[in-house]
Amino acid sequence: MKRFYDSGNKRLIYVGDAATEQFWDSHWETEDFRKVVTSTSNSWVARETKKYLPKGSKILEGGCGQANHVFALQQKGFKAV
């Protein structure tokens, strides 16, 4: 499988493997999930959001990641879930 970063759209692109149950299980598998989530407390999502919303704003983050953006938004003073 190959992984590319699309900087224009700020997203990862995976090419080469079918999106099977086994693929996603191995993709999200990690030894220390807490470390993965808390390692991006200054994510680009949180930095950009600060430009448009005041602290305390409620945010529903509807992504499919490991909640690292929710954590980062919470660290910046937003009420993110």
VOKOL-797889 format. One record per atom (N, C-alpha, C, O): residue number from 1; residue in three letters; atom name; x negated, y, z negated. Coordinates in pm, 1 decimal. Layout:
<pts>
(NUM "ALA" "CA" (X Y Z))
...
</pts>
This chain:
<pts>
(1 "MET" "N" (-84.0 -117.3 0.0))
(1 "MET" "CA" (0.0 0.0 0.0))
(1 "MET" "C" (-89.1 124.3 0.0))
(1 "MET" "O" (-192.6 128.2 -66.5))
(2 "LYS" "N" (-47.9 223.0 73.9))
(2 "LYS" "CA" (-118.6 350.6 78.1))
(2 "LYS" "C" (-32.5 457.4 12.4))
(2 "LYS" "O" (90.1 456.4 23.4))
(3 "ARG" "N" (-99.3 549.6 -55.9))
(3 "ARG" "CA" (-29.3 657.1 -125.6))
(3 "ARG" "C" (-82.7 790.4 -74.5))
(3 "ARG" "O" (-204.0 810.9 -68.3))
(4 "PHE" "N" (7.3 880.4 -38.0))
(4 "PHE" "CA" (-30.1 1012.8 11.4))
(4 "PHE" "C" (41.5 1119.3 -69.4))
(4 "PHE" "O" (151.7 1097.4 -119.6))
(5 "TYR" "N" (-22.7 1235.5 -81.5))
(5 "TYR" "CA" (42.2 1348.4 -147.4))
(5 "TYR" "C" (80.4 1450.8 -42.0))
(5 "TYR" "O" (-5.1 1499.7 31.8))
(6 "ASP" "N" (206.8 1482.6 -35.1))
(6 "ASP" "CA" (260.1 1582.7 57.0))
(6 "ASP" "C" (263.4 1715.4 -17.9))
(6 "ASP" "O" (360.2 1744.7 -88.1))
(7 "SER" "N" (158.1 1795.8 -3.2))
(7 "SER" "CA" (146.9 1919.8 -81.1))
(7 "SER" "C" (253.3 2022.4 -42.7))
(7 "SER" "O" (293.3 2103.3 -126.5))
(8 "GLY" "N" (298.6 2020.8 79.2))
(8 "GLY" "CA" (402.8 2114.4 121.5))
(8 "GLY" "C" (533.8 2093.6 47.6))
(8 "GLY" "O" (603.5 2189.4 14.1))
(9 "ASN" "N" (566.4 1967.4 22.5))
(9 "ASN" "CA" (689.9 1933.4 -48.1))
(9 "ASN" "C" (665.9 1885.3 -190.3))
(9 "ASN" "O" (759.8 1850.4 -261.7))
(10 "LYS" "N" (539.0 1883.9 -230.9))
(10 "LYS" "CA" (499.1 1842.9 -366.1))
(10 "LYS" "C" (560.6 1707.8 -404.3))
(10 "LYS" "O" (636.5 1696.6 -500.5))
(11 "ARG" "N" (525.0 1606.0 -325.5))
(11 "ARG" "CA" (577.4 1472.1 -351.9))
(11 "ARG" "C" (476.9 1366.6 -309.0))
(11 "ARG" "O" (391.9 1389.4 -222.9))
(12 "LEU" "N" (489.4 1251.0 -371.5))
(12 "LEU" "CA" (408.4 1135.9 -332.2))
(12 "LEU" "C" (483.7 1056.9 -227.3))
(12 "LEU" "O" (606.3 1047.0 -231.4))
(13 "ILE" "N" (409.3 1000.8 -133.0))
(13 "ILE" "CA" (467.7 917.3 -28.9))
(13 "ILE" "C" (395.9 783.2 -32.9))
(13 "ILE" "O" (273.2 777.3 -25.5))
(14 "TYR" "N" (472.6 676.6 -44.6))
(14 "TYR" "CA" (418.0 541.4 -47.1))
(14 "TYR" "C" (450.9 473.7 85.4))
(14 "TYR" "O" (565.1 476.6 131.2))
(15 "VAL" "N" (349.5 412.7 146.5))
(15 "VAL" "CA" (366.6 348.5 276.1))
(15 "VAL" "C" (304.8 209.1 270.3))
(15 "VAL" "O" (194.0 192.2 219.4))
(16 "GLY" "N" (374.7 111.4 321.2))
(16 "GLY" "CA" (312.9 -19.5 337.4))
(16 "GLY" "C" (380.8 -134.2 266.6))
(16 "GLY" "O" (369.5 -247.7 313.0))
(17 "ASP" "N" (450.3 -111.7 157.6))
(17 "ASP" "CA" (517.3 -219.5 86.0))
(17 "ASP" "C" (667.2 -194.0 84.8))
(17 "ASP" "O" (713.0 -80.0 77.3))
(18 "ALA" "N" (741.2 -301.9 92.3))
(18 "ALA" "CA" (886.4 -290.5 81.7))
(18 "ALA" "C" (923.4 -251.9 -61.3))
(18 "ALA" "O" (856.6 -292.8 -156.2))
(19 "ALA" "N" (1029.1 -174.0 -76.4))
(19 "ALA" "CA" (1073.6 -128.1 -208.1))
(19 "ALA" "C" (1155.1 -236.8 -277.7))
(19 "ALA" "O" (1275.2 -221.6 -299.9))
(20 "THR" "N" (1088.8 -344.9 -311.1))
(20 "THR" "CA" (1155.0 -455.9 -378.9))
(20 "THR" "C" (1154.1 -434.3 -529.7))
(20 "THR" "O" (1089.4 -342.3 -579.8))
(21 "GLU" "N" (1225.6 -518.8 -600.6))
(21 "GLU" "CA" (1226.7 -512.9 -747.0))
(21 "GLU" "C" (1085.8 -532.5 -802.9))
(21 "GLU" "O" (1046.8 -464.6 -897.8))
(22 "GLN" "N" (1010.4 -623.7 -745.3))
(22 "GLN" "CA" (874.3 -649.6 -789.9))
(22 "GLN" "C" (783.3 -528.6 -764.8))
(22 "GLN" "O" (696.8 -497.0 -846.5))
(23 "PHE" "N" (804.0 -461.5 -651.2))
(23 "PHE" "CA" (725.3 -342.1 -620.9))
(23 "PHE" "C" (744.7 -236.3 -728.3))
(23 "PHE" "O" (647.3 -181.4 -780.0))
(24 "TRP" "N" (871.3 -206.9 -762.4))
(24 "TRP" "CA" (897.9 -102.0 -861.1))
(24 "TRP" "C" (853.6 -142.7 -1001.2))
(24 "TRP" "O" (806.4 -58.8 -1078.0))
(25 "ASP" "N" (868.2 -268.8 -1034.8))
(25 "ASP" "CA" (820.0 -314.8 -1165.4))
(25 "ASP" "C" (670.1 -291.1 -1179.5))
(25 "ASP" "O" (624.2 -242.8 -1283.0))
(26 "SER" "N" (594.5 -324.6 -1076.7))
(26 "SER" "CA" (449.8 -305.3 -1084.3))
(26 "SER" "C" (412.9 -157.5 -1075.8))
(26 "SER" "O" (314.1 -114.8 -1135.5))
(27 "HIS" "N" (491.1 -79.6 -1002.4))
(27 "HIS" "CA" (464.4 63.3 -987.3))
(27 "HIS" "C" (475.7 137.4 -1121.1))
(27 "HIS" "O" (393.8 224.5 -1150.5))
(28 "TRP" "N" (575.5 103.7 -1201.2))
(28 "TRP" "CA" (598.8 174.2 -1328.4))
(28 "TRP" "C" (529.3 108.1 -1446.1))
(28 "TRP" "O" (533.5 161.5 -1557.0))
(29 "GLU" "N" (466.4 -4.8 -1425.7))
(29 "GLU" "CA" (400.5 -74.3 -1535.5))
(29 "GLU" "C" (279.4 4.8 -1584.4))
(29 "GLU" "O" (198.3 51.7 -1504.6))
(30 "THR" "N" (268.4 18.6 -1715.1))
(30 "THR" "CA" (154.5 89.7 -1773.1))
(30 "THR" "C" (129.8 38.0 -1914.2))
(30 "THR" "O" (221.7 -8.5 -1981.7))
(31 "GLU" "N" (7.9 46.5 -1956.5))
(31 "GLU" "CA" (-29.5 2.1 -2091.3))
(31 "GLU" "C" (20.7 100.2 -2196.9))
(31 "GLU" "O" (66.1 59.0 -2303.6))
(32 "ASP" "N" (12.8 226.9 -2167.8))
(32 "ASP" "CA" (45.7 329.0 -2266.3))
(32 "ASP" "C" (142.4 430.4 -2205.6))
(32 "ASP" "O" (101.2 535.7 -2157.1))
(33 "PHE" "N" (272.1 396.9 -2209.1))
(33 "PHE" "CA" (374.2 480.8 -2147.5))
(33 "PHE" "C" (375.6 620.3 -2209.5))
(33 "PHE" "O" (391.0 719.6 -2138.5))
(34 "ARG" "N" (359.4 628.0 -2341.8))
(34 "ARG" "CA" (359.8 758.9 -2409.5))
(34 "ARG" "C" (248.7 848.6 -2354.4))
(34 "ARG" "O" (270.2 967.9 -2333.0))
(35 "LYS" "N" (132.5 792.4 -2331.8))
(35 "LYS" "CA" (20.5 870.6 -2278.9))
(35 "LYS" "C" (51.7 921.5 -2138.4))
(35 "LYS" "O" (19.4 1035.5 -2105.2))
(36 "VAL" "N" (113.6 838.5 -2056.6))
(36 "VAL" "CA" (149.9 878.2 -1920.3))
(36 "VAL" "C" (247.2 996.0 -1924.2))
(36 "VAL" "O" (230.3 1092.7 -1849.9))
(37 "VAL" "N" (348.1 988.5 -2009.9))
(37 "VAL" "CA" (449.4 1093.5 -2017.3))
(37 "VAL" "C" (390.2 1223.4 -2069.4))
(37 "VAL" "O" (418.8 1330.0 -2014.8))
(38 "THR" "N" (310.0 1217.2 -2172.0))
(38 "THR" "CA" (259.3 1338.8 -2236.1))
(38 "THR" "C" (134.6 1396.8 -2169.8))
(38 "THR" "O" (89.2 1504.3 -2209.0))
(39 "SER" "N" (79.3 1329.3 -2072.1))
(39 "SER" "CA" (-44.5 1377.1 -2010.1))
(39 "SER" "C" (-24.0 1493.9 -1914.7))
(39 "SER" "O" (-121.2 1556.8 -1873.0))
(40 "THR" "N" (99.6 1523.6 -1879.6))
(40 "THR" "CA" (124.4 1631.5 -1783.7))
(40 "THR" "C" (206.0 1743.7 -1847.0))
(40 "THR" "O" (303.2 1790.8 -1788.0))
(41 "SER" "N" (167.0 1786.6 -1966.4))
(41 "SER" "CA" (245.1 1889.2 -2035.9))
(41 "SER" "C" (241.3 2024.2 -1965.0))
(41 "SER" "O" (318.6 2113.5 -1999.7))
(42 "ASN" "N" (154.1 2041.0 -1867.7))
(42 "ASN" "CA" (148.7 2164.7 -1791.1))
(42 "ASN" "C" (178.1 2135.9 -1643.9))
(42 "ASN" "O" (106.0 2182.3 -1555.6))
(43 "SER" "N" (283.0 2060.1 -1618.1))
(43 "SER" "CA" (316.5 2020.2 -1480.6))
(43 "SER" "C" (358.0 2140.7 -1397.1))
(43 "SER" "O" (399.6 2243.3 -1450.9))
(44 "TRP" "N" (346.6 2127.7 -1267.0))
(44 "TRP" "CA" (386.1 2235.1 -1176.1))
(44 "TRP" "C" (534.7 2265.5 -1189.5))
(44 "TRP" "O" (575.9 2379.7 -1168.8))
(45 "VAL" "N" (615.8 2166.1 -1223.7))
(45 "VAL" "CA" (759.7 2188.2 -1241.9))
(45 "VAL" "C" (782.9 2287.3 -1355.7))
(45 "VAL" "O" (860.9 2381.4 -1341.4))
(46 "ALA" "N" (715.4 2266.1 -1468.2))
(46 "ALA" "CA" (731.1 2355.5 -1582.7))
(46 "ALA" "C" (678.0 2495.5 -1550.4))
(46 "ALA" "O" (740.4 2595.2 -1586.9))
(47 "ARG" "N" (565.8 2503.3 -1483.7))
(47 "ARG" "CA" (508.3 2634.2 -1448.5))
(47 "ARG" "C" (602.2 2712.2 -1356.2))
(47 "ARG" "O" (624.3 2831.6 -1376.4))
(48 "GLU" "N" (656.7 2645.5 -1256.0))
(48 "GLU" "CA" (746.0 2713.0 -1161.8))
(48 "GLU" "C" (878.5 2750.7 -1227.5))
(48 "GLU" "O" (933.2 2857.5 -1200.2))
(49 "THR" "N" (929.7 2664.1 -1313.3))
(49 "THR" "CA" (1058.8 2689.3 -1378.6))
(49 "THR" "C" (1051.8 2813.8 -1465.8))
(49 "THR" "O" (1149.2 2888.6 -1475.1))
(50 "LYS" "N" (937.4 2836.8 -1530.0))
(50 "LYS" "CA" (920.6 2955.4 -1614.9))
(50 "LYS" "C" (941.5 3084.9 -1538.0))
(50 "LYS" "O" (977.6 3186.9 -1596.7))
(51 "LYS" "N" (919.2 3081.6 -1408.2))
(51 "LYS" "CA" (934.1 3201.0 -1325.8))
(51 "LYS" "C" (1080.7 3240.0 -1306.4))
(51 "LYS" "O" (1111.4 3356.3 -1280.4))
(52 "TYR" "N" (1171.9 3141.5 -1319.1))
(52 "TYR" "CA" (1310.7 3163.5 -1282.4))
(52 "TYR" "C" (1410.1 3153.9 -1396.7))
(52 "TYR" "O" (1519.6 3209.5 -1388.0))
(53 "LEU" "N" (1374.2 3084.5 -1503.2))
(53 "LEU" "CA" (1466.9 3065.1 -1614.4))
(53 "LEU" "C" (1402.8 3107.1 -1746.2))
(53 "LEU" "O" (1283.7 3084.2 -1767.3))
(54 "PRO" "N" (1480.9 3168.2 -1834.6))
(54 "PRO" "CA" (1424.8 3204.0 -1965.0))
(54 "PRO" "C" (1412.5 3081.0 -2055.3))
(54 "PRO" "O" (1481.8 2981.0 -2036.6))
(55 "LYS" "N" (1322.5 3090.9 -2153.8))
(55 "LYS" "CA" (1309.8 2983.5 -2252.2))
(55 "LYS" "C" (1445.6 2957.3 -2314.9))
(55 "LYS" "O" (1526.3 3048.7 -2332.1))
(56 "GLY" "N" (1469.5 2832.3 -2348.7))
(56 "GLY" "CA" (1596.3 2794.6 -2409.6))
(56 "GLY" "C" (1701.6 2753.1 -2308.5))
(56 "GLY" "O" (1806.8 2701.8 -2346.4))
(57 "SER" "N" (1674.7 2774.6 -2179.9))
(57 "SER" "CA" (1770.2 2734.4 -2077.1))
(57 "SER" "C" (1787.9 2583.2 -2078.7))
(57 "SER" "O" (1693.8 2508.5 -2105.3))
(58 "LYS" "N" (1909.8 2539.7 -2049.8))
(58 "LYS" "CA" (1937.9 2396.7 -2041.8))
(58 "LYS" "C" (1905.6 2348.4 -1901.3))
(58 "LYS" "O" (1942.9 2411.3 -1802.3))
(59 "ILE" "N" (1835.1 2234.4 -1894.1))
(59 "ILE" "CA" (1794.6 2178.6 -1765.1))
(59 "ILE" "C" (1825.0 2029.8 -1763.7))
(59 "ILE" "O" (1785.2 1956.4 -1854.2))
(60 "LEU" "N" (1894.8 1986.4 -1661.8))
(60 "LEU" "CA" (1915.4 1843.7 -1637.9))
(60 "LEU" "C" (1820.7 1804.5 -1526.8))
(60 "LEU" "O" (1840.1 1843.6 -1411.7))
(61 "GLU" "N" (1718.7 1727.7 -1559.9))
(61 "GLU" "CA" (1618.6 1685.6 -1462.1))
(61 "GLU" "C" (1663.9 1551.2 -1409.0))
(61 "GLU" "O" (1667.2 1453.2 -1483.3))
(62 "GLY" "N" (1698.5 1545.2 -1282.8))
(62 "GLY" "CA" (1755.5 1425.0 -1224.1))
(62 "GLY" "C" (1656.7 1345.5 -1141.2))
(62 "GLY" "O" (1694.4 1286.2 -1040.1))
(63 "GLY" "N" (1532.5 1343.2 -1181.5))
(63 "GLY" "CA" (1431.4 1269.9 -1107.0))
(63 "GLY" "C" (1434.7 1121.6 -1136.6))
(63 "GLY" "O" (1520.5 1073.0 -1210.3))
(64 "CYS" "N" (1340.9 1051.4 -1078.9))
(64 "CYS" "CA" (1331.5 907.9 -1100.5))
(64 "CYS" "C" (1192.0 870.2 -1148.4))
(64 "CYS" "O" (1145.5 758.3 -1126.6))
(65 "GLY" "N" (1126.7 964.4 -1213.4))
(65 "GLY" "CA" (990.9 940.8 -1260.6))
(65 "GLY" "C" (987.0 889.2 -1403.2))
(65 "GLY" "O" (1081.8 827.2 -1451.3))
(66 "GLN" "N" (876.5 915.6 -1469.0))
(66 "GLN" "CA" (853.4 862.2 -1602.9))
(66 "GLN" "C" (881.1 965.3 -1712.1))
(66 "GLN" "O" (828.5 952.3 -1822.7))
(67 "ALA" "N" (960.9 1065.7 -1684.4))
(67 "ALA" "CA" (1002.7 1169.1 -1779.4))
(67 "ALA" "C" (892.5 1267.6 -1813.8))
(67 "ALA" "O" (907.6 1344.3 -1908.9))
(68 "ASN" "N" (782.7 1268.2 -1740.5))
(68 "ASN" "CA" (674.8 1362.2 -1770.6))
(68 "ASN" "C" (716.1 1507.5 -1745.4))
(68 "ASN" "O" (668.2 1596.9 -1815.1))
(69 "HIS" "N" (803.2 1533.2 -1648.3))
(69 "HIS" "CA" (847.9 1669.8 -1624.3))
(69 "HIS" "C" (944.8 1715.3 -1733.8))
(69 "HIS" "O" (942.8 1831.6 -1773.9))
(70 "VAL" "N" (1029.2 1624.1 -1782.0))
(70 "VAL" "CA" (1117.8 1656.8 -1893.8))
(70 "VAL" "C" (1033.6 1694.9 -2014.9))
(70 "VAL" "O" (1061.2 1795.1 -2080.9))
(71 "PHE" "N" (932.2 1616.2 -2044.0))
(71 "PHE" "CA" (843.3 1644.9 -2156.2))
(71 "PHE" "C" (777.1 1781.7 -2138.6))
(71 "PHE" "O" (773.1 1861.6 -2232.2))
(72 "ALA" "N" (725.7 1808.2 -2019.2))
(72 "ALA" "CA" (657.4 1934.7 -1993.3))
(72 "ALA" "C" (753.5 2052.9 -2008.5))
(72 "ALA" "O" (716.3 2155.8 -2065.0))
(73 "LEU" "N" (875.5 2039.1 -1958.9))
(73 "LEU" "CA" (974.7 2144.9 -1972.4))
(73 "LEU" "C" (1008.8 2170.3 -2118.7))
(73 "LEU" "O" (1023.0 2285.2 -2160.5))
(74 "GLN" "N" (1021.7 2063.9 -2195.8))
(74 "GLN" "CA" (1049.0 2077.4 -2338.8))
(74 "GLN" "C" (933.7 2149.4 -2408.5))
(74 "GLN" "O" (956.9 2231.9 -2496.9))
(75 "GLN" "N" (810.7 2119.2 -2369.8))
(75 "GLN" "CA" (694.1 2183.7 -2428.7))
(75 "GLN" "C" (691.0 2334.1 -2397.8))
(75 "GLN" "O" (633.7 2412.1 -2473.8))
(76 "LYS" "N" (752.1 2373.4 -2287.9))
(76 "LYS" "CA" (756.3 2515.1 -2249.0))
(76 "LYS" "C" (878.5 2587.7 -2306.1))
(76 "LYS" "O" (900.7 2705.0 -2275.9))
(77 "GLY" "N" (957.6 2518.1 -2388.6))
(77 "GLY" "CA" (1069.4 2583.0 -2456.8))
(77 "GLY" "C" (1204.8 2566.0 -2393.2))
(77 "GLY" "O" (1300.4 2631.4 -2434.8))
(78 "PHE" "N" (1216.5 2479.8 -2293.1))
(78 "PHE" "CA" (1344.9 2454.5 -2230.3))
(78 "PHE" "C" (1415.1 2338.5 -2299.4))
(78 "PHE" "O" (1351.1 2254.0 -2362.0))
(79 "LYS" "N" (1547.9 2335.5 -2287.2))
(79 "LYS" "CA" (1626.7 2224.2 -2341.2))
(79 "LYS" "C" (1650.6 2127.5 -2225.9))
(79 "LYS" "O" (1757.2 2126.9 -2164.3))
(80 "ALA" "N" (1550.3 2046.6 -2198.2))
(80 "ALA" "CA" (1553.6 1958.2 -2081.6))
(80 "ALA" "C" (1586.2 1814.6 -2121.8))
(80 "ALA" "O" (1537.4 1763.5 -2222.7))
(81 "VAL" "N" (1669.5 1751.6 -2040.6))
(81 "VAL" "CA" (1701.5 1608.6 -2055.7))
(81 "VAL" "C" (1696.5 1543.3 -1920.4))
(81 "VAL" "O" (1720.1 1423.0 -1909.0))
</pts>
